[in-house]
Amino acid sequence: MTTATATPTTSTTDAARSQSPKFLRGVSPTALIFIGPAVALLAVFMVYPAIQTIVLSFENGLGNYIQLLTRDPRFIRFSFPPSGALFNNILWLIFYTGGCIVIGLIVAVMATRVRYERIVKAIVFLPMAIAATALGVIWRFVYSPDADTGLLNAILGVANVGPVSWLGSAGFVNTALIVAGIWGSAGFAVVILSAALKGISSEILEAARVDGASEGQIFRRIIIPMLSLPISVIAVTLTINVVKLFDLVYVMTEGGPGNASNVIGVQMYQQFSARNFDYSATVAVVMLLVLIPVMVFNIRRFRSERVVA
């Protein structure tokens, strides 16, 4: 005589799942085992420090935030023209992000029309392999704070122009830094946009040419609209880089001359070095608040649309 073994019914399993927390419904126990260590590490090294930083920033109530946003000219100065770390980050956001996208788009489109496409892409992408700290050291040799030295001044001297104190002049320093940043990051845009261009059907482009569209019209009305999502992904990624920008600026100028090239990340480090821990935490929280909308936008865009690649 055999004894029947009771097995859980589907309804019993569904009932057990319905009693689990909402955010865990549909997640198998095996998946939880694998993601558990990663979640624990994130909680210890990211979530807990973030909470502690927020708590520390309110050590003086709202005093640190009032001081930072209204009475600290190193962070933001509402004169004309405006200045300060926040304003410099906005400059980087506009010119660094825009420059990388424009150069990346031009190089990606033009490279597809030559036989040595891979060589062009390799040359443009090469600076991406250089750490930002090393990038800053290289470009210090190019500019040099001393107007009488530096590779760029030597080149200008051949044309009897200059010398210019690129990193020692408040009027030139941000331009010089942004150019160095674009040189180091344009390869990222080239690679992403080149991959996206490969996904555009050649039949669409040929049909447009047959209908009499010029290359400029094809570029503006077909290529750019079909690359809108990859371009937005690049823009969001570069925006995140701008908000947490630190190493390149610190290595090249330490925020100088004066406060001319200071950015949010450098100011946070300077306050931390001066042992103003609560004020440094306030700057860090402001950086986090600026980053959150960007990350939310990026996540929603990925969920709603498919990247052309």
CYANA upper distance limits for C-alpha pairs under 8 A (distance plus 0.5 A):
  8 PRO  CA     12 THR  CA      6.62
  8 PRO  CA     13 THR  CA      7.33
  9 THR  CA     13 THR  CA      6.99
 10 THR  CA     14 ASP  CA      6.66
 11 SER  CA     15 ALA  CA      6.57
 12 THR  CA     16 ALA  CA      6.80
 13 THR  CA     17 ARG  CA      6.81
 14 ASP  CA     18 SER  CA      6.61
 15 ALA  CA     19 GLN  CA      6.95
 16 ALA  CA     20 SER  CA      7.29
 17 ARG  CA     25 ARG  CA      6.58
 17 ARG  CA     26 GLY  CA      8.01
 18 SER  CA     22 LYS  CA      8.39
 18 SER  CA     25 ARG  CA      7.50
 20 SER  CA     24 LEU  CA      7.03
 20 SER  CA     25 ARG  CA      6.83
 21 PRO  CA     25 ARG  CA      7.04
 27 VAL  CA     31 ALA  CA      6.98
 27 VAL  CA     32 LEU  CA      7.57
 28 SER  CA     32 LEU  CA      7.03
 29 PRO  CA     33 ILE  CA      6.82
 30 THR  CA     34 PHE  CA      7.03
 31 ALA  CA     35 ILE  CA      6.67
 32 LEU  CA     36 GLY  CA      6.07
 33 ILE  CA     37 PRO  CA      8.21
 34 PHE  CA     38 ALA  CA      8.37
 35 ILE  CA     39 VAL  CA      6.65
 36 GLY  CA     40 ALA  CA      6.63
 37 PRO  CA     41 LEU  CA      6.71
 38 ALA  CA     42 LEU  CA      6.70
 39 VAL  CA     43 ALA  CA      6.59
 40 ALA  CA     44 VAL  CA      6.72
 41 LEU  CA     45 PHE  CA      6.42
 41 LEU  CA     46 MET  CA      8.31
 42 LEU  CA     46 MET  CA      5.66
 42 LEU  CA     47 VAL  CA      6.86
 43 ALA  CA     47 VAL  CA      5.16
 43 ALA  CA     48 TYR  CA      6.42
 44 VAL  CA     48 TYR  CA      6.05
 44 VAL  CA     49 PRO  CA      7.92
 45 PHE  CA     49 PRO  CA      6.83
 46 MET  CA     50 ALA  CA      6.51
 47 VAL  CA     51 ILE  CA      6.74
 48 TYR  CA     52 GLN  CA      6.70
 49 PRO  CA     53 THR  CA      6.50
 50 ALA  CA     54 ILE  CA      6.80
 51 ILE  CA     55 VAL  CA      6.76
 52 GLN  CA     56 LEU  CA      6.55
 53 THR  CA     57 SER  CA      6.66
 53 THR  CA    281 ALA  CA      5.93
 53 THR  CA    282 THR  CA      8.34
 53 THR  CA    284 ALA  CA      8.16
 53 THR  CA    285 VAL  CA      7.74
 54 ILE  CA     58 PHE  CA      7.27
 54 ILE  CA    281 ALA  CA      7.39
 54 ILE  CA    282 THR  CA      7.88
 54 ILE  CA    285 VAL  CA      6.79
 55 VAL  CA     59 GLU  CA      7.36
 56 LEU  CA    277 PHE  CA      8.28
 56 LEU  CA    278 ASP  CA      5.86
 56 LEU  CA    281 ALA  CA      6.85
 56 LEU  CA    282 THR  CA      8.37
 57 SER  CA     61 GLY  CA      8.47
 57 SER  CA     64 ASN  CA      7.53
 57 SER  CA    278 ASP  CA      5.37
 57 SER  CA    279 TYR  CA      6.85
 57 SER  CA    280 SER  CA      8.20
 57 SER  CA    281 ALA  CA      5.48
 57 SER  CA    282 THR  CA      5.11
 57 SER  CA    285 VAL  CA      8.01
 58 PHE  CA     62 LEU  CA      6.67
 58 PHE  CA     63 GLY  CA      8.39
 58 PHE  CA     64 ASN  CA      7.77
 58 PHE  CA    278 ASP  CA      7.94
 58 PHE  CA    282 THR  CA      8.23
 59 GLU  CA    278 ASP  CA      6.99
 60 ASN  CA     64 ASN  CA      6.99
 62 LEU  CA     66 ILE  CA      6.70
 63 GLY  CA     67 GLN  CA      6.55
 64 ASN  CA     68 LEU  CA      6.51
 64 ASN  CA    278 ASP  CA      8.19
 64 ASN  CA    279 TYR  CA      6.46
 64 ASN  CA    282 THR  CA      7.04
 65 TYR  CA     69 LEU  CA      6.48
 65 TYR  CA    282 THR  CA      7.08
 66 ILE  CA     70 THR  CA      6.22
 66 ILE  CA     71 ARG  CA      7.66
 67 GLN  CA     71 ARG  CA      5.36
 67 GLN  CA     72 ASP  CA      6.41
 68 LEU  CA     72 ASP  CA      5.63
 68 LEU  CA     75 PHE  CA      7.06
 68 LEU  CA     76 ILE  CA      8.49
 68 LEU  CA    282 THR  CA      8.44
 68 LEU  CA    283 VAL  CA      8.20
 69 LEU  CA     75 PHE  CA      7.81
 69 LEU  CA     76 ILE  CA      7.41
 70 THR  CA     76 ILE  CA      8.18
 72 ASP  CA     76 ILE  CA      6.92
 72 ASP  CA     77 ARG  CA      7.81
 73 PRO  CA     77 ARG  CA      5.13
 73 PRO  CA     83 SER  CA      8.18
 73 PRO  CA     84 GLY  CA      6.60
 74 ARG  CA     83 SER  CA      8.40
 74 ARG  CA     84 GLY  CA      5.36
 74 ARG  CA     85 ALA  CA      6.70
 74 ARG  CA    259 ASN  CA      6.96
 74 ARG  CA    262 ASN  CA      8.22
 74 ARG  CA    267 GLN  CA      8.42
 75 PHE  CA     84 GLY  CA      5.20
 75 PHE  CA     85 ALA  CA      5.16
 75 PHE  CA     86 LEU  CA      6.24
 75 PHE  CA     87 PHE  CA      8.50
 75 PHE  CA    264 ILE  CA      7.76
 75 PHE  CA    267 GLN  CA      8.11
 76 ILE  CA     82 PRO  CA      7.87
 76 ILE  CA     83 SER  CA      6.45
 76 ILE  CA     84 GLY  CA      4.86
 76 ILE  CA     85 ALA  CA      6.68
 76 ILE  CA     86 LEU  CA      6.19
 76 ILE  CA     87 PHE  CA      6.96
 77 ARG  CA     82 PRO  CA      6.02
 77 ARG  CA     83 SER  CA      5.69
 77 ARG  CA     84 GLY  CA      6.24
 78 PHE  CA     82 PRO  CA      5.62
 78 PHE  CA     83 SER  CA      7.66
 79 SER  CA     83 SER  CA      7.88
 82 PRO  CA     87 PHE  CA      7.24
 83 SER  CA     87 PHE  CA      5.96
 83 SER  CA     88 ASN  CA      7.44
 83 SER  CA    260 ALA  CA      8.00
 84 GLY  CA     88 ASN  CA      6.77
 84 GLY  CA    259 ASN  CA      7.29
 84 GLY  CA    260 ALA  CA      7.64
 84 GLY  CA    262 ASN  CA      7.16
 84 GLY  CA    263 VAL  CA      7.98
 85 ALA  CA     89 ASN  CA      6.77
 85 ALA  CA    259 ASN  CA      8.34
 85 ALA  CA    261 SER  CA      7.84
 85 ALA  CA    262 ASN  CA      5.39
 85 ALA  CA    263 VAL  CA      4.51
 85 ALA  CA    264 ILE  CA      5.69
 85 ALA  CA    267 GLN  CA      7.73
 86 LEU  CA     90 ILE  CA      6.91
 86 LEU  CA    263 VAL  CA      6.89
 86 LEU  CA    264 ILE  CA      6.66
 87 PHE  CA     91 LEU  CA      6.88
 88 ASN  CA     92 TRP  CA      6.79
 88 ASN  CA    174 ASN  CA      8.18
 88 ASN  CA    261 SER  CA      7.09
 88 ASN  CA    262 ASN  CA      7.30
 88 ASN  CA    263 VAL  CA      6.40
 89 ASN  CA     93 LEU  CA      6.58
 89 ASN  CA    242 VAL  CA      6.99
 89 ASN  CA    243 VAL  CA      7.22
 89 ASN  CA    263 VAL  CA      6.30
 89 ASN  CA    264 ILE  CA      7.59
 90 ILE  CA     94 ILE  CA      6.76
 91 LEU  CA     95 PHE  CA      6.56
 91 LEU  CA     96 TYR  CA      8.19
 92 TRP  CA     96 TYR  CA      5.45
 92 TRP  CA     97 THR  CA      7.51
 92 TRP  CA    178 ILE  CA      7.01
 92 TRP  CA    242 VAL  CA      6.88
 93 LEU  CA     97 THR  CA      5.98
 93 LEU  CA     98 GLY  CA      8.13
 93 LEU  CA    238 LEU  CA      8.46
 93 LEU  CA    239 THR  CA      6.63
 93 LEU  CA    242 VAL  CA      6.60
 94 ILE  CA     98 GLY  CA      6.26
 95 PHE  CA     99 GLY  CA      6.05
 95 PHE  CA    178 ILE  CA      7.75
 96 TYR  CA    100 CYS  CA      6.60
 96 TYR  CA    178 ILE  CA      6.25
 96 TYR  CA    179 VAL  CA      8.07
 96 TYR  CA    181 GLY  CA      7.33
 96 TYR  CA    182 ILE  CA      6.32
 97 THR  CA    101 ILE  CA      6.80
 97 THR  CA    182 ILE  CA      8.47
 97 THR  CA    235 ALA  CA      6.74
 97 THR  CA    238 LEU  CA      6.34
 97 THR  CA    239 THR  CA      7.28
 98 GLY  CA    102 VAL  CA      6.58
 98 GLY  CA    235 ALA  CA      8.46
 99 GLY  CA    103 ILE  CA      6.48
 99 GLY  CA    182 ILE  CA      7.02
 99 GLY  CA    186 ALA  CA      8.39
100 CYS  CA    104 GLY  CA      6.25
100 CYS  CA    182 ILE  CA      6.08
100 CYS  CA    185 SER  CA      7.09
100 CYS  CA    186 ALA  CA      5.11
100 CYS  CA    189 ALA  CA      6.95
101 ILE  CA    105 LEU  CA      6.43
101 ILE  CA    186 ALA  CA      7.68
101 ILE  CA    189 ALA  CA      6.51
101 ILE  CA    231 ILE  CA      7.66
101 ILE  CA    234 ILE  CA      7.92
101 ILE  CA    235 ALA  CA      7.91
102 VAL  CA    106 ILE  CA      6.69
103 ILE  CA    107 VAL  CA      6.52
103 ILE  CA    186 ALA  CA      7.07
103 ILE  CA    190 VAL  CA      8.33
104 GLY  CA    108 ALA  CA      6.39
104 GLY  CA    186 ALA  CA      6.12
104 GLY  CA    187 GLY  CA      7.27
104 GLY  CA    188 PHE  CA      8.23
104 GLY  CA    189 ALA  CA      5.32
104 GLY  CA    190 VAL  CA      4.76
104 GLY  CA    191 VAL  CA      8.47
104 GLY  CA    193 LEU  CA      7.60
105 LEU  CA    109 VAL  CA      6.61
105 LEU  CA    189 ALA  CA      7.76
105 LEU  CA    190 VAL  CA      6.98
105 LEU  CA    193 LEU  CA      6.97
106 ILE  CA    110 MET  CA      6.52
107 VAL  CA    111 ALA  CA      6.21
107 VAL  CA    190 VAL  CA      7.03
108 ALA  CA    112 THR  CA      7.11
108 ALA  CA    121 LYS  CA      8.40
108 ALA  CA    190 VAL  CA      5.82
108 ALA  CA    191 VAL  CA      8.05
108 ALA  CA    193 LEU  CA      6.73
108 ALA  CA    194 SER  CA      5.57
108 ALA  CA    197 LEU  CA      8.40
109 VAL  CA    113 ARG  CA      7.81
109 VAL  CA    194 SER  CA      7.84
109 VAL  CA    197 LEU  CA      8.21
110 MET  CA    114 VAL  CA      7.78
111 ALA  CA    116 TYR  CA      8.18
111 ALA  CA    117 GLU  CA      5.42
111 ALA  CA    120 VAL  CA      7.18
111 ALA  CA    121 LYS  CA      7.93
112 THR  CA    117 GLU  CA      6.51
113 ARG  CA    117 GLU  CA      8.09
116 TYR  CA    120 VAL  CA      7.01
117 GLU  CA    121 LYS  CA      6.78
118 ARG  CA    122 ALA  CA      6.53
119 ILE  CA    123 ILE  CA      6.69
120 VAL  CA    124 VAL  CA      6.76
121 LYS  CA    125 PHE  CA      6.41
121 LYS  CA    187 GLY  CA      7.97
121 LYS  CA    190 VAL  CA      7.66
121 LYS  CA    191 VAL  CA      7.82
122 ALA  CA    126 LEU  CA      6.42
124 VAL  CA    186 ALA  CA      7.68
124 VAL  CA    187 GLY  CA      5.56
124 VAL  CA    190 VAL  CA      8.17
125 PHE  CA    129 ALA  CA      8.08
125 PHE  CA    186 ALA  CA      7.90
125 PHE  CA    187 GLY  CA      4.48
125 PHE  CA    188 PHE  CA      7.17
125 PHE  CA    190 VAL  CA      8.02
125 PHE  CA    191 VAL  CA      8.00
126 LEU  CA    130 ILE  CA      8.04
126 LEU  CA    187 GLY  CA      7.77
127 PRO  CA    135 LEU  CA      8.50
127 PRO  CA    183 TRP  CA      7.55
127 PRO  CA    184 GLY  CA      5.50
127 PRO  CA    185 SER  CA      7.78
127 PRO  CA    187 GLY  CA      7.74
128 MET  CA    184 GLY  CA      6.18
128 MET  CA    185 SER  CA      6.62
128 MET  CA    187 GLY  CA      6.87
128 MET  CA    188 PHE  CA      7.54
130 ILE  CA    134 ALA  CA      6.89
130 ILE  CA    135 LEU  CA      6.71
130 ILE  CA    184 GLY  CA      8.26
131 ALA  CA    135 LEU  CA      6.57
132 ALA  CA    136 GLY  CA      6.66
132 ALA  CA    184 GLY  CA      8.44
132 ALA  CA    247 ASP  CA      6.70
132 ALA  CA    248 LEU  CA      6.05
133 THR  CA    137 VAL  CA      7.01
133 THR  CA    247 ASP  CA      6.31
133 THR  CA    248 LEU  CA      6.38
133 THR  CA    251 VAL  CA      6.92
134 ALA  CA    138 ILE  CA      6.72
135 LEU  CA    139 TRP  CA      6.78
135 LEU  CA    180 ALA  CA      8.37
135 LEU  CA    184 GLY  CA      7.80
135 LEU  CA    248 LEU  CA      7.54
136 GLY  CA    140 ARG  CA      6.66
136 GLY  CA    180 ALA  CA      8.35
136 GLY  CA    247 ASP  CA      8.30
136 GLY  CA    248 LEU  CA      5.60
136 GLY  CA    249 VAL  CA      7.99
136 GLY  CA    251 VAL  CA      6.14
136 GLY  CA    252 MET  CA      5.98
137 VAL  CA    141 PHE  CA      7.22
137 VAL  CA    251 VAL  CA      7.39
137 VAL  CA    252 MET  CA      7.42
138 ILE  CA    142 VAL  CA      7.16
139 TRP  CA    143 TYR  CA      6.58
139 TRP  CA    144 SER  CA      8.32
139 TRP  CA    180 ALA  CA      7.20
139 TRP  CA    252 MET  CA      8.21
140 ARG  CA    144 SER  CA      5.42
140 ARG  CA    145 PRO  CA      7.91
140 ARG  CA    150 GLY  CA      8.30
140 ARG  CA    252 MET  CA      6.59
141 PHE  CA    150 GLY  CA      6.12
141 PHE  CA    151 LEU  CA      7.01
142 VAL  CA    150 GLY  CA      5.65
142 VAL  CA    151 LEU  CA      5.05
142 VAL  CA    152 LEU  CA      5.98
143 TYR  CA    149 THR  CA      8.34
143 TYR  CA    150 GLY  CA      5.54
143 TYR  CA    151 LEU  CA      6.94
143 TYR  CA    152 LEU  CA      6.36
143 TYR  CA    153 ASN  CA      7.73
143 TYR  CA    165 SER  CA      8.16
143 TYR  CA    166 TRP  CA      6.38
143 TYR  CA    167 LEU  CA      7.28
143 TYR  CA    176 ALA  CA      8.39
144 SER  CA    149 THR  CA      6.65
144 SER  CA    150 GLY  CA      5.30
144 SER  CA    151 LEU  CA      8.41
144 SER  CA    165 SER  CA      7.98
144 SER  CA    166 TRP  CA      7.71
144 SER  CA    167 LEU  CA      7.26
145 PRO  CA    149 THR  CA      8.47
145 PRO  CA    165 SER  CA      6.34
145 PRO  CA    166 TRP  CA      6.97
145 PRO  CA    167 LEU  CA      5.37
145 PRO  CA    168 GLY  CA      5.74
146 ASP  CA    150 GLY  CA      7.97
146 ASP  CA    165 SER  CA      6.43
146 ASP  CA    168 GLY  CA      7.76
147 ALA  CA    153 ASN  CA      7.80
147 ALA  CA    163 PRO  CA      5.91
147 ALA  CA    164 VAL  CA      5.60
147 ALA  CA    165 SER  CA      4.65
147 ALA  CA    166 TRP  CA      7.78
147 ALA  CA    168 GLY  CA      8.45
148 ASP  CA    153 ASN  CA      7.72
148 ASP  CA    163 PRO  CA      6.60
148 ASP  CA    164 VAL  CA      8.32
148 ASP  CA    165 SER  CA      8.40
149 THR  CA    153 ASN  CA      6.92
149 THR  CA    154 ALA  CA      7.54
150 GLY  CA    154 ALA  CA      6.78
151 LEU  CA    155 ILE  CA      6.84
152 LEU  CA    156 LEU  CA      6.72
153 ASN  CA    157 GLY  CA      6.37
153 ASN  CA    162 GLY  CA      7.12
153 ASN  CA    163 PRO  CA      5.88
153 ASN  CA    164 VAL  CA      7.14
154 ALA  CA    158 VAL  CA      7.24
155 ILE  CA    159 ALA  CA      7.80
156 LEU  CA    160 ASN  CA      6.82
156 LEU  CA    161 VAL  CA      5.54
156 LEU  CA    162 GLY  CA      6.77
156 LEU  CA    163 PRO  CA      7.69
157 GLY  CA    161 VAL  CA      5.85
157 GLY  CA    162 GLY  CA      6.87
157 GLY  CA    163 PRO  CA      7.36
165 SER  CA    169 SER  CA      6.26
165 SER  CA    172 PHE  CA      8.32
166 TRP  CA    172 PHE  CA      5.92
166 TRP  CA    173 VAL  CA      6.08
166 TRP  CA    176 ALA  CA      6.87
167 LEU  CA    172 PHE  CA      7.33
167 LEU  CA    173 VAL  CA      5.23
167 LEU  CA    176 ALA  CA      7.58
167 LEU  CA    252 MET  CA      8.28
167 LEU  CA    253 THR  CA      7.32
167 LEU  CA    257 PRO  CA      7.94
168 GLY  CA    172 PHE  CA      8.40
168 GLY  CA    173 VAL  CA      7.24
168 GLY  CA    256 GLY  CA      8.13
168 GLY  CA    257 PRO  CA      6.28
169 SER  CA    173 VAL  CA      6.35
169 SER  CA    257 PRO  CA      7.27
170 ALA  CA    174 ASN  CA      8.10
170 ALA  CA    256 GLY  CA      8.49
170 ALA  CA    257 PRO  CA      6.79
170 ALA  CA    260 ALA  CA      5.89
170 ALA  CA    261 SER  CA      8.11
172 PHE  CA    176 ALA  CA      6.66
173 VAL  CA    177 LEU  CA      6.70
173 VAL  CA    260 ALA  CA      7.88
173 VAL  CA    261 SER  CA      7.01
174 ASN  CA    178 ILE  CA      6.55
174 ASN  CA    260 ALA  CA      8.06
174 ASN  CA    261 SER  CA      6.25
175 THR  CA    179 VAL  CA      6.67
176 ALA  CA    180 ALA  CA      6.91
177 LEU  CA    181 GLY  CA      6.73
177 LEU  CA    248 LEU  CA      8.42
177 LEU  CA    249 VAL  CA      7.55
177 LEU  CA    252 MET  CA      8.49
178 ILE  CA    182 ILE  CA      6.62
179 VAL  CA    183 TRP  CA      6.71
180 ALA  CA    184 GLY  CA      6.88
181 GLY  CA    185 SER  CA      6.75
181 GLY  CA    248 LEU  CA      8.20
182 ILE  CA    186 ALA  CA      6.02
183 TRP  CA    187 GLY  CA      8.42
185 SER  CA    189 ALA  CA      7.79
186 ALA  CA    190 VAL  CA      6.86
187 GLY  CA    191 VAL  CA      6.71
188 PHE  CA    192 ILE  CA      6.91
189 ALA  CA    193 LEU  CA      6.47
189 ALA  CA    234 ILE  CA      6.91
190 VAL  CA    194 SER  CA      6.32
191 VAL  CA    195 ALA  CA      6.77
192 ILE  CA    196 ALA  CA      6.82
192 ILE  CA    230 PRO  CA      7.52
192 ILE  CA    234 ILE  CA      8.29
193 LEU  CA    197 LEU  CA      6.53
193 LEU  CA    227 LEU  CA      7.91
193 LEU  CA    230 PRO  CA      7.20
193 LEU  CA    231 ILE  CA      7.93
194 SER  CA    198 LYS  CA      6.98
195 ALA  CA    199 GLY  CA      7.43
195 ALA  CA    309 ALA  CA      5.92
196 ALA  CA    200 ILE  CA      7.57
196 ALA  CA    227 LEU  CA      7.25
196 ALA  CA    230 PRO  CA      7.51
196 ALA  CA    307 VAL  CA      8.30
196 ALA  CA    308 VAL  CA      5.68
196 ALA  CA    309 ALA  CA      4.69
197 LEU  CA    223 ILE  CA      8.32
197 LEU  CA    227 LEU  CA      8.02
197 LEU  CA    308 VAL  CA      8.44
197 LEU  CA    309 ALA  CA      7.74
198 LYS  CA    309 ALA  CA      7.22
199 GLY  CA    308 VAL  CA      6.43
199 GLY  CA    309 ALA  CA      5.45
200 ILE  CA    204 ILE  CA      8.18
200 ILE  CA    223 ILE  CA      8.42
200 ILE  CA    226 MET  CA      8.06
200 ILE  CA    308 VAL  CA      8.12
201 SER  CA    205 LEU  CA      7.58
202 SER  CA    206 GLU  CA      6.63
203 GLU  CA    207 ALA  CA      6.47
204 ILE  CA    208 ALA  CA      6.82
205 LEU  CA    209 ARG  CA      6.85
205 LEU  CA    218 ILE  CA      7.64
205 LEU  CA    222 ILE  CA      8.35
206 GLU  CA    210 VAL  CA      6.65
207 ALA  CA    211 ASP  CA      6.74
208 ALA  CA    212 GLY  CA      7.06
208 ALA  CA    213 ALA  CA      5.98
208 ALA  CA    218 ILE  CA      7.48
209 ARG  CA    213 ALA  CA      5.56
209 ARG  CA    214 SER  CA      7.28
209 ARG  CA    215 GLU  CA      8.38
209 ARG  CA    218 ILE  CA      8.44
213 ALA  CA    217 GLN  CA      6.42
213 ALA  CA    218 ILE  CA      6.85
214 SER  CA    218 ILE  CA      6.73
215 GLU  CA    219 PHE  CA      6.60
216 GLY  CA    220 ARG  CA      6.69
217 GLN  CA    221 ARG  CA      6.20
217 GLN  CA    222 ILE  CA      8.12
218 ILE  CA    222 ILE  CA      5.66
218 ILE  CA    223 ILE  CA      6.85
219 PHE  CA    223 ILE  CA      5.36
219 PHE  CA    224 ILE  CA      6.64
220 ARG  CA    224 ILE  CA      6.11
220 ARG  CA    225 PRO  CA      8.01
221 ARG  CA    225 PRO  CA      6.88
222 ILE  CA    226 MET  CA      6.65
223 ILE  CA    227 LEU  CA      6.66
224 ILE  CA    228 SER  CA      6.62
226 MET  CA    308 VAL  CA      8.09
227 LEU  CA    231 ILE  CA      6.54
227 LEU  CA    308 VAL  CA      7.55
228 SER  CA    232 SER  CA      6.66
229 LEU  CA    233 VAL  CA      6.71
229 LEU  CA    305 GLU  CA      8.15
229 LEU  CA    306 ARG  CA      8.22
229 LEU  CA    307 VAL  CA      6.49
229 LEU  CA    308 VAL  CA      7.93
230 PRO  CA    234 ILE  CA      6.74
230 PRO  CA    307 VAL  CA      6.59
230 PRO  CA    308 VAL  CA      7.46
231 ILE  CA    235 ALA  CA      6.60
232 SER  CA    236 VAL  CA      6.60
233 VAL  CA    237 THR  CA      6.70
233 VAL  CA    298 ASN  CA      7.53
234 ILE  CA    238 LEU  CA      6.58
235 ALA  CA    239 THR  CA      6.48
236 VAL  CA    240 ILE  CA      6.80
236 VAL  CA    294 VAL  CA      7.08
236 VAL  CA    295 MET  CA      8.30
236 VAL  CA    298 ASN  CA      7.13
237 THR  CA    241 ASN  CA      6.93
238 LEU  CA    242 VAL  CA      6.70
239 THR  CA    243 VAL  CA      6.83
239 THR  CA    294 VAL  CA      8.28
240 ILE  CA    244 LYS  CA      6.93
240 ILE  CA    291 LEU  CA      7.12
240 ILE  CA    294 VAL  CA      7.92
241 ASN  CA    245 LEU  CA      6.26
243 VAL  CA    264 ILE  CA      7.86
243 VAL  CA    265 GLY  CA      8.16
243 VAL  CA    287 MET  CA      7.10
243 VAL  CA    290 VAL  CA      7.97
243 VAL  CA    291 LEU  CA      7.52
244 LYS  CA    264 ILE  CA      7.98
244 LYS  CA    265 GLY  CA      6.32
244 LYS  CA    287 MET  CA      7.79
245 LEU  CA    249 VAL  CA      8.03
245 LEU  CA    263 VAL  CA      7.71
245 LEU  CA    264 ILE  CA      8.05
245 LEU  CA    265 GLY  CA      6.34
245 LEU  CA    266 VAL  CA      8.38
246 PHE  CA    250 TYR  CA      6.47
246 PHE  CA    263 VAL  CA      7.78
246 PHE  CA    264 ILE  CA      8.37
246 PHE  CA    265 GLY  CA      5.50
246 PHE  CA    266 VAL  CA      5.98
247 ASP  CA    251 VAL  CA      6.46
248 LEU  CA    252 MET  CA      6.72
249 VAL  CA    253 THR  CA      6.25
249 VAL  CA    254 GLU  CA      6.56
249 VAL  CA    255 GLY  CA      6.92
249 VAL  CA    261 SER  CA      7.87
249 VAL  CA    262 ASN  CA      8.06
249 VAL  CA    263 VAL  CA      8.26
249 VAL  CA    266 VAL  CA      8.07
250 TYR  CA    254 GLU  CA      4.42
250 TYR  CA    255 GLY  CA      6.74
250 TYR  CA    266 VAL  CA      6.94
253 THR  CA    257 PRO  CA      7.56
253 THR  CA    261 SER  CA      7.79
254 GLU  CA    261 SER  CA      8.45
254 GLU  CA    262 ASN  CA      7.76
254 GLU  CA    266 VAL  CA      7.69
255 GLY  CA    259 ASN  CA      6.18
255 GLY  CA    260 ALA  CA      7.05
255 GLY  CA    261 SER  CA      5.13
255 GLY  CA    262 ASN  CA      4.29
255 GLY  CA    263 VAL  CA      7.39
255 GLY  CA    266 VAL  CA      7.24
256 GLY  CA    260 ALA  CA      5.99
256 GLY  CA    261 SER  CA      5.99
256 GLY  CA    262 ASN  CA      7.03
257 PRO  CA    261 SER  CA      7.55
262 ASN  CA    266 VAL  CA      6.80
262 ASN  CA    267 GLN  CA      7.24
263 VAL  CA    267 GLN  CA      6.76
264 ILE  CA    268 MET  CA      6.71
264 ILE  CA    283 VAL  CA      7.62
264 ILE  CA    287 MET  CA      7.85
265 GLY  CA    269 TYR  CA      6.88
265 GLY  CA    284 ALA  CA      8.38
266 VAL  CA    270 GLN  CA      6.63
267 GLN  CA    271 GLN  CA      6.66
267 GLN  CA    280 SER  CA      8.35
267 GLN  CA    283 VAL  CA      8.20
268 MET  CA    272 PHE  CA      6.71
268 MET  CA    280 SER  CA      5.41
268 MET  CA    281 ALA  CA      8.03
268 MET  CA    283 VAL  CA      6.16
268 MET  CA    284 ALA  CA      7.03
269 TYR  CA    273 SER  CA      6.55
269 TYR  CA    280 SER  CA      7.62
270 GLN  CA    274 ALA  CA      6.72
270 GLN  CA    280 SER  CA      8.49
271 GLN  CA    275 ARG  CA      6.90
271 GLN  CA    276 ASN  CA      5.76
271 GLN  CA    277 PHE  CA      7.40
271 GLN  CA    279 TYR  CA      7.23
271 GLN  CA    280 SER  CA      5.62
272 PHE  CA    276 ASN  CA      6.00
272 PHE  CA    277 PHE  CA      5.87
272 PHE  CA    279 TYR  CA      8.46
272 PHE  CA    280 SER  CA      5.88
276 ASN  CA    280 SER  CA      6.56
277 PHE  CA    281 ALA  CA      6.57
278 ASP  CA    282 THR  CA      6.82
279 TYR  CA    283 VAL  CA      7.02
280 SER  CA    284 ALA  CA      6.84
281 ALA  CA    285 VAL  CA      6.68
282 THR  CA    286 VAL  CA      6.84
283 VAL  CA    287 MET  CA      6.86
284 ALA  CA    288 LEU  CA      6.81
285 VAL  CA    289 LEU  CA      6.67
286 VAL  CA    290 VAL  CA      6.74
287 MET  CA    291 LEU  CA      6.76
288 LEU  CA    292 ILE  CA      6.70
289 LEU  CA    293 PRO  CA      8.01
290 VAL  CA    294 VAL  CA      7.85
291 LEU  CA    295 MET  CA      6.75
292 ILE  CA    296 VAL  CA      6.64
293 PRO  CA    297 PHE  CA      6.57
294 VAL  CA    298 ASN  CA      6.74
295 MET  CA    299 ILE  CA      6.71
296 VAL  CA    300 ARG  CA      6.70
297 PHE  CA    301 ARG  CA      6.57
298 ASN  CA    302 PHE  CA      6.76
299 ILE  CA    303 ARG  CA      6.81
300 ARG  CA    304 SER  CA      6.63
301 ARG  CA    305 GLU  CA      6.48
302 PHE  CA    306 ARG  CA      7.20
302 PHE  CA    307 VAL  CA      8.20
